[in-house]
Amino acid sequence: MLNFVGLAILIIGALTLNELRRGLVNARIESLITQGEWVARLIDEAATVGEPEPALQANDAARLLQLLHLPRSQRVRLFDKDGRLIADSYDVADRVDWKPLPPARKPGQAPPAAQKNPTAERAARALQAELDAAMRGEQVKGRRIGENGEQLVSVSLPIQRVRAVLGVLTLEAGDVDAIIAAERVALIPFILIAIGVTTLSSFMIYALVARPVLRLARAADRVQQARARSISMPDLARREDEIGDLTRSLEQMTDSLSERMDAIERFAADVAHEIRNPLTSIRSAVETLDLVGEGPARVRLTGILKQDVGRLDRLVTDIANASRLDAELSRDEPRPVDLVRLIGDIVSVYAGSASPGGAGVTVRITEPGDAIIVAGREGPLGQVFRNLIDNARSFSAPGGEVRVTLIKARGRAEVVVEDDGPGIPPDNLETVFERFYTSRPKGTAFGSNSGLGLSIARQIIEAHGGEIHAENCADADGAIVGARFIVRLPERGG
């Protein structure tokens, strides 16, 4: 805004000067026309004759000009019909024309040859053109150059008797440039104010914008060069303007990157730990295999090798899926997803299906009366609900039931998945969402789960702005009769 103020001052000052010049010139011309018409009428009445033919009495016209009181800033000249000067107000007022003298000559030096004055010649030609037009009975007005190079406002009026042109009255005013110059001097304070405002605004922009941005850039360079995990500019973060917003955004970005790097390090450590277990088991079995002959022991070792290889393959596959999840979530744009249709299609797949730990377990869905629309990615959301249903079926006894309920309340969509299993130890209600955490019921094959399903489910739900938590189902006596997982997502438009 300060820059605009300085610019507006300059523009307004320039426009004011242009309008003043134009208005002053037009007003001067109108004034000269009024005076000229009045003087021409006097000369026509008092200094012209019509018998035997129209003629201008030069002496009477000159005496009439002597009687008139004319401003010293104006010059009035009277020419006869042949273009000869009859009277000049400068002569009447005893005004002395001046011009610079030539340089002094040394003794014995010949006088220089007469030189032509281009300015005077241009002035003479302009005056002659004006007189020629007035001799034809036209009223001429406008601006032309004077003998000394100054700009003149001039009006030439024909003096007529009946229709005969007897002479030309010329009125000139040369004070327009002086008035404009005075107005330009009057604009100097405005120009100085504009320069001061622009200088102040430039300094403020440097102090309040450019310098803080440079500080942020240097801080970012330090983070890169020192391999730091965060950027902190507390004095800038307190500012309630765009620089403060930028500082807070940079701090949040670096904090998020730091958290992501920490998460990657923890994930790498967890992966190394989880992979080491089956690899250790495989190595031990391979080393023992050469020492065991044919028989039940060799068959048992071979079974352990197959089981560990399958566990390792399943673990690597789940780890690869988990590592690609962030990229998939950031690449796909959220779209409207109908949860009723999505979960209904998933439940229909389980009708009559069987899986390890879930043989004979039915899946029942309770739907609301209308659709529930959320903004999200259908693939990852479908993976969440499949993981929850698979987890519930794996903990359910044969012939048990998994219940999926959809609820629409207060702008949020809620999906509840319940089973009839043994429930979750109270201390592990939050631990079950950690990576590689597994707690399988008795009889479940060792290594059949990687422990990433619930962790991936929480990661997807939080990426959609929702939340997921676990709790136990209890009967009237307070005994645990199953587990319940609750997913809440913001409804689209809610």
Secondary structure, DSSP 8 states (H G I E B T S, - for coil): -HHHHHHHHHHHHHHHHHHHHHHHHHHHHHHHHHHHHHHHHHHHHHSEE-SSS-EE-HHHHHHHHHHS---TTEEEEEEETTS-EEEEHHHHTT------------TT---------HHHHHHHHHHHHHHHHHHTT--EEEEEE-TTS-EEEEEEEEEEETTEEEEEEEEEE--HHHHHHHHHHHHHHHHHHHHHHHHHHHHHHIIIIIHHHHHHHHHHHHHHHTT-S----HHHHT-SSHHHHHHHHHHHHHHHHHHHHHHHHHHHHHHHHHHHHHHHHHHHHHHHHTT--SSHHHHHHHHHHHHHHHHHHHHHHHHHHHHHHHHHHHHS--EEEEHHHHHHHHHHHHTT---TT-TT-EEEEE--SS--EEEE-HHHHHHHHHHHHHHHHHHS-TT-EEEEEEEEETTEEEEEEE--S----GGGTTGGGSTT-----TT--TTS--S-HHHHHHHHHHHTT-EEEEEEEE-TTS-EEEEEEEEEEEBTT-
